[in-house]
Each structure stands twice: as C-alpha cells, then as structure tokens.
Amino acid sequence: MKTVFFTLLLFTGLQAFAQDPTVKGLQSEAGKTIKKEADTSLPKWRKGGFFSLNLSQGSLSNWTAGGDNFSLSINSYLALHAFYKKGKYSWDNTLDMNFGYLNTTSLGSRKNDDRIDLLSKAGYEFHDKLSLSTLFNFRTQFTKGYNYPNDTTKVLFSDFLSPAYVLISLGLDYKPNKDLSIFVSPITSRWLIVRNDSLSAKGFYGVVPGKKSLNEIGAFVTINYLKALNKSVNYKGRLDLFSNYQHNPQNIDVFMSNLFSTKLSKILTASWSVDLIYDDDVRLFGKNHQSPGLQFKSLIGVGLMVKI
C-alpha cells in the first residue's frame, strides 16, 4: 500500500513540475530544430566584363566614284572588372585593353586604337560610404605608334612603355552607390616612363633628354562610373585629373574615357567610345611640334560582343 501511495505522489509531483511555465518553455525550445544562421562576414565578389570585336572590309574594282581598292578595319576591346567586399574592407580592380588596326591600299597599315589600363584600389570603410584607400594605376600601349605628316613620312611618337604611367596614391574614396566611385588624394606619386631610346633622347613626354623616367608629386582625382542605363544600353566612364605640385600645378592633366554599348541581339552590339587626353608635358603638337594639345579619339562600330 505504501508503495502504491508513494508512486501516486511521485507521479503527481512530476505532473505539477511539468506544468511549470519555465519548464514548458525549456521543453519547447529543446524540441525545435536548430537552424544555422547565415554568415554575413563571408567575402563577396562582383566580377564580369566583355569582349567586343568590330570588323569591316571593302573592295573596289573599276569604281568610278573612287576610293581604295582594298580596306580592312579591325577594332577589339576587352574590359574586365572584379570588385571585392567583406565587412568594411573592399578591393576594386578594372582592366581595359583596346587595339585597333586599319589597312588600306593607299595608306598601308596603321593602328587607330591602342591602350592597356590597369586600375586597382583597396580601402577600409571608416564612415558610411567613405573609405581610406590606396590606389595603383598602370597605363601604356602595346606597339609603336606614328604620326603621319604626309603620305610618305611617318614619325615615331610612342612604343610599349613609351610612354607608360605608373601612379600610386593614398586618399579618400566616396561610394554613394555600387555604380559610382569618387577618389580624391592630396598626395600622389606618378612615374612617367619612356623606355624607347630614340624617344628618350628627344625628351618626349617631359623627360630630361637621355633619361627614361620622371617622378612627379601632386594631387589626384579619379571618378569611375559603371552603369546599365537600361536593359539594352550600358555605359562605362572614367575621369582622371592630376596636378603636378613641382611644375605648373595650374595646368591639370586630364584623362577621360567613355564607352556606350547597345545590345542589338544576343551577341551583336553597337558601340561608341570617346577618349580625351590633355597633358601639358606632351608638347608634340602645333607647327613646330613643341606645343601641348587636346588629344581626341572617337570610334563607332557594330560587331560581336561576348559577356564574361
């Protein structure tokens, strides 16, 4: 009898204990499936780019309206970007490579576009949309470039690493959104390189005749914008401004590139690129080729474009 009574008492106590709200809450939590929260600290890459190729060819025979018997034009453009973001750290990289070639019966072979441009920027965000960043930029061309005073004369103006610009900068980077970046630096070191012996001997691009490099200290601003304007039209733009503290700081060097591309089909696009360059040290223009000048280039084409 005592055993039965003791069993009933223990059962009643356990039931009362189970009715306690705290215990019920613990039981409920224990019964739930444990879910692993997403790790928001994982690094994120935004990568992409495109390759475009425009080709045109023409042939004439006994054509009374006149023109070259043969013409061939090829323009290619490779643009790549890789943007990294993890917490307050970021690392932006862009690479642009252009090359254009033109061949006609009367003029022969000439290039009409040539550029290698690498831009890399690493930053730490210390305030909303504002980062302390370091920037590296390298810009040059692939092959020799000539100026043509007349049909029978050509003058060497450029070559690989002649000129080349290497820029290292520390400053503030403002990113109001994912498409726009504004970098401002009060202290920037820029190296001008002229490796070609003949160009160096003439003191082209501001180097001392016979020397192959020149260092400049100044202020630097670069604005980069990459945007899909709508489903079919994309725009990529960049504006660089540099002021040399050591020589004519009021004469600001300008480099500006613009590219509009319109999708015509899955792989066929139309593109328009406009580039502007002004460097006060590049005194190769005018009647005596001793004056600075605004360099302008515009290319319009329709051809193949492949997204990467």
Secondary structure, DSSP 8 states (H G I E B T S, - for coil): -HHHHHHHHHHHHHHHHHT-HHHHHHHHHHHS-------TTS-EEEEEEEEEEEEEEEE-SS-TT---SEEEEEEEEEEEEEEEEETTEEEEEEEEEEEEEEEETTTEEEEEEEEEEEEEEEEEEEETTEEEEEEEEEEE-SS-EEEEEETTEEEEEEBTTBTEEEEEEEEEEEEEETTEEEEEEEEEEEEEE---HHHHHTTGGG--TT--EEEEEEEEEEEEEEEE-SSSEEEEEEEEEEEETTS-TTS-EEEEEEEEEEESSSSEEEEEEEEEEE-TT---BTTTT-B---EEEEEEEEEEEEE-
